[in-house]
Amino acid sequence: VNLTQSTVHVPTNVYDESASVLNGVAFSEALDDVFNSNRKSFSTISWQFYCSFVGFFRIYPGISWGNSDEADQFDCRTRLWYIQAATSSKDVIILVDTSGSMTGLRIEIAKSTVIKILDTFNEDDYFNVISFSDEPDYFEPCYNNSLVQATVRNKQIFTKVLCSLFTSYVVKLYKIFNIYLKNNFNSLGSKCNKVIMLITDGSPSDFREVFEKYNFPDKKVRVFTYLIGREIRDTTQLKWMACNNKGQLMCYFSHISTLADVYEHVQDYIRVLSRPLVIGRYPQKVWTNIYGNERTNELTTTVAMPVYDIKNASYNDGNLLGVIGTDMLLDVLTNVLPKHQLGVQNYPFAITNNGFIIFHPDHRPYHNGKLKPNYNNLDISEVEFIDDGKIRQSMVKGETGKTRLRVKVALDEMVTHE
């Protein structure tokens, strides 16, 4: 570990001598002074880092990266702290073509694309996945005509269904847009970015009449199109969908010809969704859910915020330069709390904006020294007596005040009483 300077990591799928990478690395060298100053001012800070949109990762204190005998698959742009800081919450419907032409390698690329897209979602996002050939078919019948929160558990459910996906082409886009119109008037969804992602090997039509009826002129729903397969057919229809529904920069759609392309092209939509934040210069700071540190397995949270291009000449371009952040060990957060001032049988606890526990005396994430499955998706209602949900709702909204609630207390022989 080097406490005097940071080190830079470039993922294997990025050319490390490209002009954008070299210029970005030189530009970000000035961060070393900031990192050093932060370490001296806040001794509890763990790692500090900067992730550029072109892919390189600068981390402080400097470290020797990885083991040469292992495949290096790390790309900071796929980390949830990067995606959370770079974009706002979103409602996404993913359409997967399962018609007769989507066989062999094409359907495998489509599956991999959906899985990688799901990996970019967090608990602030809502989604559903629909396969289509002659008729739309929801992956999970329990979530028909609705959106589901992108928790770890829900994403695992859809991933398992994807593994068993198998392969007339009539897309009922009317039905898809009806879902969005319905969700504009009830509690489902994040009520922020609304997105449709179309994954197919070609389209016989641009369905202009559907978009004109439901999405024009406001274009509240963005459309991203992913063309699957080596043989490029007529791309006019897919380009029209993306370019005329605020889907891609420079009127561009993603072409994924091999499994190796999936990793890179899935990231295309993130830069598009970041543009409103960049143009509006929103000082968005995010705290991630807790996770196990890859090196020490200690519970950690990350504080991150986007870095914008503030040059006047590029104001309307909405250029996201990257995301800067720092890790905070959970033990550090809990140790600074004045527990001695709380009194007997009192305890502090914290939850995320989705109601998941950050820390709580009844939260036991480890078993035999290993993190339990879904350890960071435990809702506060599972460990506290929250009858009407008002306390949970108030905490999620960030409200302040005082109230009373029933708690569980361990008495003789560790018997829990209310």
C-alpha positions, 0 to 999 in steps of 0.5 A: 500500500502506497500512502503518497500516491494513487494507482490506476487500473485499466480493465482488459476490455479497454485499450490502455494507450488510447488518447481518451484513457491517457488524457483522463489519467493525466487529468486525474493525477491532481486528485492525489493531493485531494486524497492525501488531504482527506486522509489527514483530515478524516482518519476513518476514511478507507479507500478513495477512488475515481472511476472514469466513464472511459473505464480507468480506475484511480484508487488511493492508497495506491495498491498493486492490482490483483494476481497475475495468475487470475483473470482480471474482470474488474471494471469500475463502471459496472459497480453499483456505486458508479451506476447509482451516482451516474444515473437516477432511479428508473423503471425499465421493461426489457423485451426479449425476442424469442421468435424462431430466428433467435436460436443458438448463439443469438439466444445465448447472447440475448440471455447474457445481455439481460443478465448484465442489464439486471446487474446494473439495477439497484434497489431504487429501480423497478423492472420487468422482463417480457419475452415475445414471439406471437404474444408477450409472455411475462417471465414471472406470472406473479408480476404480470402487468406490473413492475418489481423492485430490483432487489437481489432476491427479485433479480435472482428469480428472473435470472433463474427463469432466463436460464430456461428460456427457449425460442411469427413476430408480432410485438404488442407494444400497445400492451407494453405502453399500457403498463407504463400509463397505468403505473403513472397513476399508482404507487408502483415504480420509481416515477423517474426515468421510464425505459423500454429496452428491446433485445432482438435480431431484427424488427419488421417495423418501427411501430411508428403509430404506437409511439405516436399514439402513446409517447409523442410529443412528450417522449416520457418513455426512452427506448434503447435497442440492442441488435443481436447477432453477427449478420446485420440486417436492415437496422433502419427500424431499430435506429428509428425507435432509439433515435426518435424516443430519446434512447441513444446519443448521436442516433446510435443503437447497440449492436452485440455480435458476440458474447464478448461484446455484451460486457461493453455495450450494456453500459451504453444506456448509463451515459444516456440516462446520466445526461439530465443530471449533468445538464442540470448540474445536480449535486447528487450524493449517494450512499450504497447499501452495505456489502462485503469488502472484496479484500477483507469481507468486512461490511462496507458502504460507499459514498459516491457522487458524479463528476461533470464536465462544467465547461460552458462549451459542453454544457448542453452535451451533458458529458459525464466525466466519471464518479468519485467516491470513498468506502466507509467501514460499517464498524466506523459508522457504528463506533462514532455513535454515542451509545453511552447516552442512549440509556439501558435497553436502547440502541441505534439502528439505520436503514436505507431509503428502501427500508433495508437494514444498514446496521441493527443489533438483531442483524446478523449477516455472518454465519461461520465467518461467511456472509449469508445470502441476501444479507443486505436485503433484510427489511427493518420490518423483519426485526422490529415490531412495526404494526402500521408501517408508519415508522418505517415510512417516516424513516424512508422519507427522511423525516425527523421527530419522536415517536414510540414503538414496541421493541424486543428485549432478551431476558433470562435464558435468552428468551425474547419477549415483546 
